[in-house]
Every structure is written in structure tokens, then in C-alpha cells.
Amino acid sequence: MSLLECRDVTRTFGALVAVDRVSLTVEEGEVVAVIGPNGAGKSTLFNVIAGLLPPTGGTIRFQGRPITGLPAHRICRLGIVKTFQIPQPLPGLRAWENVAVGAMYGRGLGVREARAEAVRCLELVRLAKPDAPAASLTTAERRRLDLARALATGARPRTLPGTETVADRVLAFRTWRDYRTLRAWVAEGRRLVLVGGGFIGSELAAALAQNGAHVTLLVPEDGLCRRVLPADLGRFLADVYRERGVDVRLGARARALEATEDGLAVALEGGARLTAEGAVLGLGVEPNVELARAAGLRVDGGVVVDETGRTDVPTVFATGDVAAFPAAALGQRLRVEHEDHANTHGTHVGRGMAGELAPYAHLPLFYSDLFEFGYEAVGRLDPERYGVVAD
């Protein structure tokens, strides 16, 4: 499946054909240039792909999902952002504030999250002037600012085909806004389906059930939390959830989402369909490595960094869930998506960027509370290598 696929895309303005049946594909990690003389339709094609103009004909798919004719703000949330030939910063704001605007309105982040993301993106594009007024930047620096602002909008939680057709009824549960929306759905008494039995799915199912919500939990594996729990314990936990009123369906692999008159339907492998009035996708995230790869940085499951958080370019750092860092105690490289690592690695790398370079020796820890049960762990778990001792 290509990252981006255009088939016979056409855009006309009256009798003028600006884009004439253009077909192209872009693969993950690939850089594609569209070349042509002035007036050939390059900018119009990009405007159509980004949702700034509706196409007259043809189809566009992103990560296998049809996005033809979707408005720009919805396409932005999916991960496609356009920068312009002439940089257009907000001149009255500082550089980091310009980027934070993209993170807040393109991704729905809160102010604190947006500021941290802005600083990260500015470092990635090598614009070391976060507090400089945008109006004081040179033309080249404004181009870097535009790239950073586009990068800040590029969150990519994993989704399902058809998500864009029911976007107002589906959450990835990554922002404060998602939390407020889910609370409102529970207050309305909506029937909810959670897709995925990992951290997000298991924790939300327990919390929602304790707040009286009608919840179905679709788990593709043979037990809950199978990335960290052995099979017997995962099945035991599924039975606990059922006793608490959660409709747990093990071995149920969601294939796509579909719109219905009063909500949505989840199409499952094997042909079954499950209807609901709202859905939360707990499928993890894809790290935003495209700009790093295009800049020539090494990428292997994430942006590869050394023990201090530096990439192949010593002045460029990566931290948090995008960084693939060496864990000396385990003798392997990790990329971790948990809160503890985000806080400790971000702080450590930030000090290194300020001149206090030191090896990152912390082993990320994680925990979860599921009804009256809970677990804690450090490092990386292999649930197939240990068993359960029943008390």
C-alpha cells in the first residue's frame, strides 16, 4: 500500500483544465518532485491533494484511505500539510509561537504540549531562534519556520480504512479535546466500541465501564495486554472485564469503519459487523520520521539517536516517542511510547541541548490500573518468556 496515491486527478476552472488526469504514487520514506514550467498546474495539484481545492475528477488515497474532496482541516489531521512558495508566518508572534499554532489547531494539542512540540520541530529543521520575532527572520529562516510549522501538525495515530467517513464519531484519545469529547459521549449514553486491547483500549474500557458506559472492546489477540502479559493472564483479565459489564471480544480484528444512519459500523475480518454510536481507536502511533529521513538522518523504527539523544547530525536531537535510543542495560535499541520515557528523556535531552551532554541511563517504566488490578514493569517485556504463578 502506497503512502499517497493519486489516480486521474483533474481540476478545471471553467473551460481551463489546470490539472489533467494526473496519476502518481508516493511510498513511505520517498521524496517525489513534481516538475514543470510556470502554469503547468503543480501548485493546483498540491492544493487539491491538501484539500484547499476540490478535484473535478479522479481519486486520492492516503495510507489506503480515500481523502478525495475532504476539507483541508480534516486532511491536515490525517497527516498531509502544504507549505507555500512564499513563507507566510504570523509576524507578530515569535518563531516557537508560530509553530505552536500549527500544533494546536492542526493537531488539537494543549498550550503546554504545543510549546514542547514547537521547540522539537524547530530543532529538527535547524532553526535555533525559538524566541526570535518571525518578522525578523531571513527568507531562508522563514522557509525553515514553515517546515517546522508543517511538521508540528503531523501527528499520525494509527487508524482504520474508512475513518475519514466517520471522523466526528471516532477518537484516537491523544489530546485534552479527545478526553472532553469522550466524557460528553458517556454523558449522552452513547454505545461505544474500543478497538485494540493494549494500554489505551484496556484502560479506557475499565474507566468507561466504571462510569456506566456501554462498552464493547475488540481485541485481535487471544487476551488483553498481550504485548506485556502472557496468554493465561490476558484471558483471565478478559474474564474480569466481562464480569464488570464490558463486552470483550477476543480474536476480533477490525478491518474498516463504515458510516451508518445513526452512528458507525466496524467491519471485522470474517465479514461480521458491529454497530456503535462512537469509537475509540487504541492502535498506537506511527512515529513522524518523514522530515528526518528527508534531511538524511538515520531512521530505523524511529529517529536513531546516540546515548545523549543526538542524531547523525550532532546539532540535531530527537527525544520522546520518535527517538530510537540505545538502552545499555538491555543491550538493544528501544523506541518507547510511555509517559515516563517522554518526561525523563525529554528533560535529559533538553539539558544536553543546553550543553550538559550525558548518557541516558534511565530504563523506562510503565504501569496500568485496570479496575482493582494493576501492574508495573521496567524496560521491555517478553510475555512468552515467563509464566504465571497462581497464588
C-alpha positions as CSV (number, residue, x, y, z in Angstrom):
1,M,0.0,0.0,0.0
2,S,1.4,3.4,-1.1
3,L,1.5,6.3,1.4
4,L,-0.1,8.6,-1.2
5,E,-1.9,7.6,-4.3
6,C,-3.5,9.9,-7.0
7,R,-5.4,8.4,-9.8
8,D,-6.6,10.6,-12.8
9,V,-6.8,13.7,-10.6
10,T,-8.3,16.5,-12.6
11,R,-9.1,20.1,-11.8
12,T,-10.8,22.6,-14.1
13,F,-11.6,26.3,-13.8
14,G,-14.5,26.8,-16.3
15,A,-13.1,25.7,-19.6
16,L,-9.5,25.8,-18.4
17,V,-8.0,22.4,-17.5
18,A,-5.4,23.2,-14.9
19,V,-4.7,19.6,-13.8
20,D,-5.4,16.9,-16.4
21,R,-5.7,13.3,-15.2
22,V,-2.6,13.2,-13.1
23,S,-1.6,9.8,-11.6
24,L,1.2,9.3,-9.1
25,T,2.2,7.3,-6.0
26,V,4.5,8.2,-3.1
27,E,5.9,5.4,-1.0
28,E,6.8,5.6,2.7
29,G,10.1,7.5,3.1
30,E,10.2,8.5,-0.6
31,V,10.8,12.1,-1.8
32,V,8.9,12.9,-5.0
33,A,9.4,16.0,-7.1
34,V,6.7,17.4,-9.4
35,I,8.5,19.4,-12.1
36,G,7.0,21.6,-14.8
37,P,7.0,25.2,-16.3
38,N,5.0,28.0,-14.8
39,G,1.3,27.4,-15.3
40,A,1.7,23.6,-15.6
41,G,-0.6,23.0,-12.7
42,K,1.9,22.0,-10.0
43,S,0.5,24.3,-7.3
44,T,-3.1,23.4,-8.2
45,L,-2.3,19.7,-7.9
46,F,-0.8,20.3,-4.4
47,N,-3.8,22.4,-3.4
48,V,-6.1,19.6,-4.5
49,I,-4.2,16.9,-2.5
50,A,-4.1,19.1,0.6
51,G,-7.8,19.9,0.4
52,L,-7.5,23.5,-0.4
53,L,-9.3,22.9,-3.7
54,P,-11.8,20.1,-4.5
55,P,-10.9,18.0,-7.5
56,T,-13.1,18.0,-10.6
57,G,-12.4,14.3,-11.1
58,G,-10.2,11.4,-10.1
59,T,-9.4,9.9,-6.7
60,I,-6.8,10.5,-3.9
61,R,-5.9,8.0,-1.2
62,F,-3.7,8.5,1.8
63,Q,-2.4,5.4,3.7
64,G,-5.1,3.4,1.9
65,R,-8.0,5.7,2.9
66,P,-9.9,7.8,0.3
67,I,-9.5,11.5,1.0
68,T,-10.9,12.9,-2.3
69,G,-12.7,16.1,-1.6
70,L,-12.2,16.2,2.2
71,P,-11.7,19.7,3.6
72,A,-8.1,20.9,4.4
73,H,-8.5,20.7,8.2
74,R,-9.5,17.1,8.1
75,I,-6.7,16.2,5.7
76,C,-4.3,18.0,8.0
77,R,-5.4,15.9,10.9
78,L,-4.7,12.8,8.9
79,G,-1.1,14.0,8.2
80,I,-0.9,15.9,5.0
81,V,0.1,19.6,5.2
82,K,1.1,22.1,2.5
83,T,3.7,24.8,2.8
84,F,3.6,27.7,0.3
85,Q,6.2,29.1,-2.1
86,I,6.2,32.4,-0.2
87,P,6.6,31.9,3.5
88,Q,3.7,33.4,5.4
89,P,4.5,33.5,9.2
90,L,2.5,35.3,11.7
91,P,4.8,38.3,12.0
92,G,3.7,39.5,15.4
93,L,4.5,36.1,17.0
94,R,7.8,34.6,18.0
95,A,9.2,31.6,16.0
96,W,8.1,29.0,18.5
97,E,4.6,30.5,18.8
98,N,4.2,30.3,15.0
99,V,4.9,26.6,15.2
100,A,2.8,26.1,18.3
101,V,-0.2,27.5,16.4
102,G,0.2,24.6,13.9
103,A,0.4,22.1,16.7
104,M,-2.7,23.5,18.5
105,Y,-5.0,23.9,15.5
106,G,-3.6,21.2,13.3
107,R,-3.4,18.5,16.0
108,G,-5.6,19.8,18.8
109,L,-2.7,19.9,21.4
110,G,-2.9,22.0,24.5
111,V,-0.7,25.0,25.0
112,R,2.0,23.2,27.1
113,E,2.1,20.2,24.7
114,A,2.2,22.6,21.7
115,R,5.1,24.6,23.0
116,A,7.2,21.4,23.6
117,E,6.4,20.2,20.1
118,A,7.3,23.6,18.6
119,V,10.7,23.5,20.2
120,R,11.3,20.0,19.0
121,C,10.3,20.8,15.4
122,L,12.4,24.0,15.3
123,E,15.5,21.9,16.4
124,L,14.8,19.4,13.7
125,V,14.8,22.0,10.9
126,R,17.9,23.6,12.5
127,L,16.3,27.0,13.3
128,A,18.0,27.9,16.6
129,K,16.0,31.0,17.2
130,P,12.8,30.0,19.0
131,D,12.3,33.3,20.7
132,A,13.1,35.5,17.6
133,P,10.1,37.5,16.3
134,A,9.0,35.9,13.0
135,A,9.2,39.3,11.3
136,S,13.0,39.4,12.0
137,L,13.8,36.1,10.2
138,T,15.5,36.0,6.9
139,T,13.7,34.5,3.9
140,A,15.7,31.2,4.3
141,E,14.9,31.1,8.0
142,R,11.2,31.7,7.3
143,R,11.2,28.7,5.0
144,R,12.6,26.6,7.9
145,L,9.9,28.0,10.1
146,D,7.2,27.0,7.6
147,L,8.6,23.4,7.6
148,A,8.6,23.3,11.4
149,R,5.1,24.6,11.5
150,A,4.0,21.9,9.0
151,L,5.9,19.2,10.9
152,A,4.1,20.2,14.1
153,T,0.7,19.3,12.6
154,G,1.8,15.8,11.6
155,A,0.5,13.5,14.3
156,R,-0.2,10.1,12.9
157,P,-2.1,7.8,15.3
158,R,-2.8,4.5,13.5
159,T,-6.3,4.4,12.1
160,L,-8.5,2.1,10.0
161,P,-9.7,2.5,6.4
162,G,-12.9,4.5,6.4
163,T,-12.0,6.6,9.5
164,E,-12.4,9.8,7.5
165,T,-16.0,8.9,6.7
166,V,-17.0,8.9,10.4
167,A,-14.4,11.4,11.7
168,D,-16.9,13.1,14.0
169,R,-17.6,9.8,15.7
170,V,-14.1,8.5,16.1
171,L,-11.3,9.4,18.6
172,A,-7.7,8.4,18.9
173,F,-7.6,9.7,22.5
174,R,-4.4,11.6,22.4
175,T,-5.4,15.2,23.4
176,W,-7.4,17.0,26.1
177,R,-10.1,17.7,23.5
178,D,-10.4,13.9,22.9
179,Y,-10.9,13.5,26.6
180,R,-13.6,16.2,26.8
181,T,-15.4,14.7,23.8
182,L,-15.4,11.2,25.3
183,R,-16.8,12.5,28.5
184,A,-19.6,14.1,26.6
185,W,-20.3,10.9,24.7
186,V,-20.6,9.0,28.0
187,A,-23.0,11.6,29.4
188,E,-25.1,11.2,26.3
189,G,-25.3,7.4,26.9
190,R,-23.7,6.5,23.6
191,R,-22.9,2.9,22.8
192,L,-19.1,2.8,22.4
193,V,-16.7,0.4,20.8
194,L,-13.0,0.4,21.6
195,V,-10.6,-1.0,19.0
196,G,-7.4,-2.6,20.5
197,G,-6.7,-4.4,23.7
198,G,-3.4,-2.7,24.6
199,F,-2.8,0.2,27.0
200,I,-5.3,2.6,25.6
201,G,-8.1,0.1,25.0
202,S,-7.8,-1.7,28.3
203,E,-7.5,1.4,30.5
204,L,-10.3,3.2,28.7
205,A,-12.6,0.1,28.8
206,A,-12.2,-0.1,32.6
207,A,-12.7,3.6,33.2
208,L,-15.7,3.8,30.9
209,A,-17.4,0.8,32.5
210,Q,-16.8,2.3,35.9
211,N,-18.7,5.3,34.7
212,G,-21.7,3.4,33.5
213,A,-20.9,3.4,29.7
214,H,-22.0,0.7,27.3
215,V,-18.6,-0.6,26.0
216,T,-17.5,-3.3,23.5
217,L,-13.8,-4.0,23.5
218,L,-12.4,-5.5,20.3
219,V,-9.1,-7.4,20.9
220,P,-7.3,-9.0,18.0
221,E,-5.1,-11.1,20.2
222,D,-6.1,-14.1,22.5
223,G,-6.1,-12.0,25.7
224,L,-5.8,-8.4,27.0
225,C,-2.5,-6.5,27.0
226,R,-0.7,-9.3,25.2
227,R,2.4,-7.2,24.5
228,V,3.2,-7.3,28.2
229,L,1.0,-10.2,29.7
230,P,1.2,-13.9,29.0
231,A,-1.8,-15.6,27.4
232,D,-3.3,-17.1,30.6
233,L,-3.1,-13.8,32.4
234,G,-4.5,-11.9,29.4
235,R,-7.5,-14.3,29.2
236,F,-8.1,-14.0,33.0
237,L,-8.2,-10.3,32.7
238,A,-10.7,-10.5,29.8
239,D,-13.0,-12.5,32.1
240,V,-12.6,-9.9,34.8
241,Y,-13.8,-7.2,32.3
242,R,-16.8,-9.3,31.3
243,E,-17.8,-9.7,34.9
244,R,-17.7,-5.8,35.1
245,G,-20.0,-5.5,32.2
246,V,-17.6,-5.0,29.3
247,D,-18.4,-6.9,26.1
248,V,-14.9,-8.3,25.4
249,R,-14.4,-10.0,22.1
250,L,-11.1,-11.8,21.8
251,G,-9.7,-12.6,18.3
252,A,-11.8,-9.8,16.8
253,R,-9.7,-8.0,14.3
254,A,-11.2,-4.7,12.9
255,R,-10.8,-4.2,9.2
256,A,-12.5,-0.9,8.5
257,L,-15.1,1.7,9.7
258,E,-18.3,2.5,7.8
259,A,-20.9,5.2,8.3
260,T,-24.4,4.3,9.3
261,E,-27.5,6.5,9.7
262,D,-27.2,6.7,13.5
263,G,-23.5,6.1,14.1
264,L,-20.9,3.8,12.6
265,A,-20.1,0.1,12.0
266,V,-16.9,-1.7,12.5
267,A,-16.2,-4.3,9.8
268,L,-14.4,-7.3,11.2
269,E,-12.3,-9.9,9.5
270,G,-14.6,-12.8,8.5
271,G,-17.4,-10.5,7.4
272,A,-19.1,-9.6,10.8
273,R,-20.1,-6.0,11.5
274,L,-20.5,-4.3,14.9
275,T,-22.6,-1.1,15.2
276,A,-22.0,1.7,17.7
277,E,-22.5,5.4,18.2
278,G,-18.9,6.2,18.8
279,A,-15.5,4.6,18.6
280,V,-12.0,5.0,20.1
281,L,-9.0,3.6,18.3
282,G,-6.3,2.4,20.5
283,L,-3.9,1.2,17.8
284,G,-0.7,3.1,18.7
285,V,1.1,5.6,16.6
286,E,3.5,5.8,13.7
287,P,6.5,8.0,14.6
288,N,6.8,11.1,12.5
289,V,10.1,10.3,10.8
290,E,9.5,11.6,7.2
291,L,11.2,15.0,7.6
292,A,14.1,13.4,9.5
293,R,14.5,10.9,6.7
294,A,14.3,13.6,4.0
295,A,17.0,15.5,5.9
296,G,19.3,12.5,5.6
297,L,19.1,11.4,9.3
298,R,19.2,7.7,10.1
299,V,15.9,6.1,10.7
300,D,15.3,2.6,12.0
301,G,11.8,2.3,13.6
302,G,12.3,5.8,14.8
303,V,14.9,8.6,14.5
304,V,18.1,6.9,15.6
305,V,20.0,8.7,18.3
306,D,23.0,8.0,20.5
307,E,23.1,7.8,24.3
308,T,22.8,11.6,24.6
309,G,19.9,12.0,22.2
310,R,21.9,13.3,19.3
311,T,21.2,12.1,15.7
312,D,23.8,11.6,13.0
313,V,24.0,15.4,12.8
314,P,25.5,16.5,16.1
315,T,23.4,19.7,16.4
316,V,20.1,17.9,15.8
317,F,18.5,15.9,18.6
318,A,15.4,13.7,18.9
319,T,13.5,12.8,22.0
320,G,10.4,11.1,23.2
321,D,8.4,8.5,21.3
322,V,10.0,9.4,17.9
323,A,13.5,8.6,19.2
324,A,15.2,5.1,18.8
325,F,17.7,5.2,21.7
326,P,20.3,2.7,23.0
327,A,19.3,1.1,26.3
328,A,22.7,0.0,27.6
329,A,21.3,-2.2,30.4
330,L,19.3,-4.3,27.8
331,G,21.9,-4.2,25.0
332,Q,19.4,-3.1,22.5
333,R,17.8,-0.1,20.9
334,L,14.3,1.0,22.1
335,R,11.5,3.3,21.0
336,V,9.1,3.9,23.8
337,E,5.6,5.5,23.8
338,H,5.0,5.8,27.5
339,E,4.7,8.8,29.8
340,D,7.7,8.1,32.0
341,H,10.1,8.0,29.0
342,A,8.5,11.1,27.4
343,N,9.2,13.1,30.6
344,T,12.6,11.7,31.6
345,H,14.1,11.5,28.1
346,G,12.8,14.9,27.1
347,T,14.3,16.5,30.2
348,H,17.6,14.7,29.8
349,V,18.0,15.6,26.1
350,G,16.9,19.2,26.8
351,R,19.8,19.5,29.2
352,G,22.1,18.1,26.6
353,M,21.0,20.6,24.0
354,A,21.8,23.3,26.6
355,G,25.4,21.9,26.9
356,E,25.1,19.3,29.6
357,L,25.7,16.2,27.4
358,A,25.5,12.9,29.4
359,P,24.5,9.3,28.6
360,Y,20.8,8.5,29.2
361,A,20.9,5.6,31.7
362,H,17.2,5.6,32.7
363,L,15.2,2.4,31.9
364,P,11.6,3.5,31.1
365,L,9.0,2.2,33.5
366,F,5.3,1.8,32.9
367,Y,2.2,0.8,34.8
368,S,-1.5,0.4,34.4
369,D,-4.6,0.3,36.7
370,L,-7.4,-1.9,35.5
371,F,-10.4,-2.0,37.8
372,E,-8.9,-3.2,41.2
373,F,-5.9,-4.8,39.4
374,G,-2.7,-3.2,38.3
375,Y,0.8,-4.0,37.1
376,E,4.2,-2.2,36.9
377,A,7.2,-3.0,34.7
378,V,10.6,-1.7,33.7
379,G,12.3,-2.0,30.4
380,R,10.9,-4.3,27.7
381,L,8.8,-7.4,28.5
382,D,8.6,-10.6,26.5
383,P,5.3,-12.2,27.7
384,E,6.2,-15.5,26.0
385,R,9.3,-16.0,28.2
386,Y,7.7,-16.0,31.6
387,G,4.7,-17.8,33.2
388,V,2.1,-17.1,35.8
389,V,2.4,-18.4,39.3
390,A,-1.1,-18.7,40.8
391,D,-1.5,-17.8,44.5
